[in-house]
Amino acid sequence: MLKSGSLISLLLLVSLVCAQTPSPAVPPDARPPIIILIGPPLSGKTVFVQSITRDYGIPSISIEDLIRSNAAELDKLRGQGISLAEMRYDPSMSRYLRERLKTADLSHGLALDGYPATLVQAEDLASLLPDLKLAPIAFQLQVPDDVIRDRAKGTGRESDRPQILEQRIKDYHREMNSIAIYFPKAKIVSVDANKPEADVWKAIQAGLSEAGIKPSSK
């Protein structure tokens, strides 16, 4: 059972991502979107965020970008035996995101890849949404753990090494998977990401279309 603090964080994320009501002066379809991709490691978040940027003209920020841009500070913050990849769960990620948003052009919206990765980060994002004036939509990519392990074989990335990967899988289920369990009627778009990439992309496109988000004109 989740602790009360976790439930509050989940409620904040779901209420603000799925049921945020804009002011009467700004109709929902007038606000650029903030597209949040939630999913376990190797569920395809980066690939689909890149497709959203390409086809919809919506810029993106990934948690990997934040880690690379702040590697020097993170190297000092991390404890012994903690890899840089595992620092994606550190509260400092929210501070880095806020700094990036200060100079970001949000006129076409924003797509987030891998953030939030924890309930604390979700709560931080929820507190940012009113000021960003973006219409939120979240996709939760569903992939079985065994498939994630198979996808990790041969990638050569530090974050996909078995020991780190297992912890990332556990962290994901503990922090983010409970959204669908505790709020089954929430308007989070659940996507079967264990299908071929083209089928997953079609499902995401359908969700974007329902939200009134159209591809950019070529």
C-alpha positions, -999 to 999 in steps of 0.1 A, spaced: 0 0 0 13 35 -8 21 59 19 -1 89 23 26 112 8 29 90 -23 -9 91 -27 -9 128 -25 18 131 -51 -1 108 -74 -32 128 -69 -14 160 -78 1 145 -109 -32 130 -121 -54 159 -113 -30 184 -130 -21 163 -159 -55 148 -166 -81 172 -152 -65 206 -151 -91 232 -160 -79 263 -179 -92 298 -170 -123 309 -189 -102 334 -209 -80 307 -224 -100 279 -242 -83 244 -239 -75 242 -276 -57 276 -275 -29 264 -252 2 246 -266 5 211 -252 30 196 -227 33 160 -237 45 137 -209 58 102 -218 58 78 -188 73 44 -191 99 19 -179 134 19 -193 137 10 -229 100 14 -235 107 37 -265 101 71 -249 131 88 -266 121 74 -300 86 86 -298 95 120 -284 118 125 -313 89 115 -336 66 140 -319 92 168 -324 97 158 -361 61 155 -371 44 180 -347 71 206 -344 71 204 -306 105 208 -289 116 183 -263 136 180 -232 149 146 -220 162 136 -186 193 123 -204 198 159 -217 196 172 -182 221 146 -169 246 153 -197 243 191 -192 249 189 -155 272 159 -153 299 179 -134 276 188 -106 259 154 -105 292 137 -103 298 156 -70 263 149 -57 262 111 -64 271 87 -36 296 59 -38 285 32 -61 258 54 -77 261 58 -115 253 90 -133 224 72 -150 208 65 -116 209 102 -108 178 106 -129 159 99 -97 176 127 -78 154 158 -69 180 180 -86 165 170 -119 136 193 -112 159 222 -106 177 215 -139 144 214 -157 133 247 -142 165 263 -154 161 249 -189 125 261 -191 137 297 -184 152 299 -219 130 274 -237 106 285 -265 73 270 -254 51 287 -281 47 253 -298 45 233 -265 69 208 -250 75 171 -249 92 155 -219 112 123 -222 119 104 -190 107 132 -167 91 128 -142 109 97 -131 97 98 -94 67 109 -75 87 138 -61 95 150 -96 59 145 -106 49 168 -77 75 193 -89 61 192 -124 25 196 -111 36 228 -94 51 242 -126 21 235 -148 -1 266 -139 28 290 -148 37 272 -180 2 277 -194 5 244 -214 -23 219 -219 -10 185 -204 -14 151 -220 3 120 -206 11 87 -223 20 56 -202 39 31 -222 34 -5 -211 62 -30 -216 67 -64 -197 98 -65 -176 112 -95 -195 109 -76 -227 128 -47 -212 156 -71 -201 158 -85 -237 159 -50 -252 188 -41 -229 211 -69 -242 238 -55 -264 230 -18 -261 263 -12 -244 250 17 -223 259 20 -187 223 26 -177 213 -8 -193 238 -29 -173 219 -57 -155 224 -44 -120 214 -9 -129 186 -19 -151 170 -41 -124 170 -12 -101 155 11 -127 127 -14 -133 120 -16 -96 121 22 -92 97 26 -121 71 2 -107 74 17 -72 72 54 -84 51 56 -115 32 24 -123 8 29 -95 -9 58 -113 -29 33 -134 -37 11 -104 -50 38 -80 -66 60 -106 -81 37 -132 -105 63 -146 -78 90 -150 -74 103 -185 -38 90 -189 -35 74 -223 -22 38 -218 -2 25 -248 9 -11 -254 45 -4 -262 53 -41 -267 39 -39 -302 59 -30 -334 72 5 -333 49 17 -361 18 4 -342 28 21 -310 34 54 -329 -1 51 -344 -16 47 -309 3 78 -297 -8 98 -328 -44 88 -321 -41 101 -286 -26 133 -298 -54 137 -323 -81 132 -296 -64 159 -276 -67 183 -306 -29 182 -314 -23 183 -351 9 175 -371 28 206 -382 24 217 -418 54 207 -440 
